[in-house]
Amino acid sequence: MYTFSRKPIYQALLDAALRGITIKGIVDRGQFRSMQDLCNPTNGCELPADFINSDFENAKLDKRLILANDIPMFSTLSNSEKISRAFC
């Protein structure tokens, strides 16, 4: 998928995941503009510390979404980027 900007698609994916459905996708790397400075082809992405702590990593999706809303960077992400942060 190149990208998706429609909020209903974003919400449908989240709702499906909250029902226990496994969500997988392939998206264009260029759609992760807000995180490009955190990523490189050799080492992958180094996420902000807010996203790499045991509370976030061990939380179920519904809790991750609550935690993510308290992270300033999350509000500026595209729908594609938000999905990648929620599911990682």
N, C-alpha and C positions, 0 to 999 in steps of 0.2 A: 504494500500500500504506500502510496506517495505521502499522503497526510489525511487527516480528517479534522475539519474545523467545526463541524456541526455538533453542538452540545448534546442533542438526542443520541447520537452515535456513542459519544463518550459515556453518557449516562447508561445506555443499554449495555455496554461492555462492563461497566462497574456493577450494574444490577445482576448480570449473568454471573459474574465472578462471586458476588455475595451469595448467590444461590448454590455455589459450589462447582460451577462450570469452569473448566480450565480454559483460560484465554491465552492464545499465542498469536503472534503476528510478526510480520517483517515490514519494517518501514524504512523509508529513505533517510539515511544518516543526516542529510541536509536539513531535515525537519527538526533537528534538535539544536536549534540556534542558541537558545539560552544556556545550553550546557557545553557548547563546542569548546570553550576555553578549558573545560575540565577533562576533555577527552583527546586521545591521540591514537593513531593506528597501532602503535606498538604495545602500549600498556593498557589500552581500553580507557575506561572512565574512572576518575577519582571523584566520588561524590562529596558534597559538603558534609561536614561532621553531623549535621542535623539528621541526615539520612543514613548514617552508618553508626548507629548505636544500638545496643541490645534491645531497648524498648521498641524502636521502630522495626528492627529486623525480625524480632520474635512476635510481633503483633499480627493478628489476623487483619484482613483487608479493611474491615469496617473501622477498626482502631487506627490503622495506618492513615486512613483518610482524615480522621479527627486530628491525629498528630501532625499530618502534613499541612493542615489548614493553619497551624500555628507557626509554620516555617515561612518567613517572608518571601523567599525565593519561589515557593510553590505557587503563589498567586500570580506570578509573572510568566509561568510556563505555558506553553501551548498545550492543547488537549493531548497530543501525542506524547509530549514530555511528562504530563501529569500521569498518564497511564503507565509510562515506563517507570516512574518513581513509585507509584502505588504497588505495582506488581513485582518489582525486583526484590 
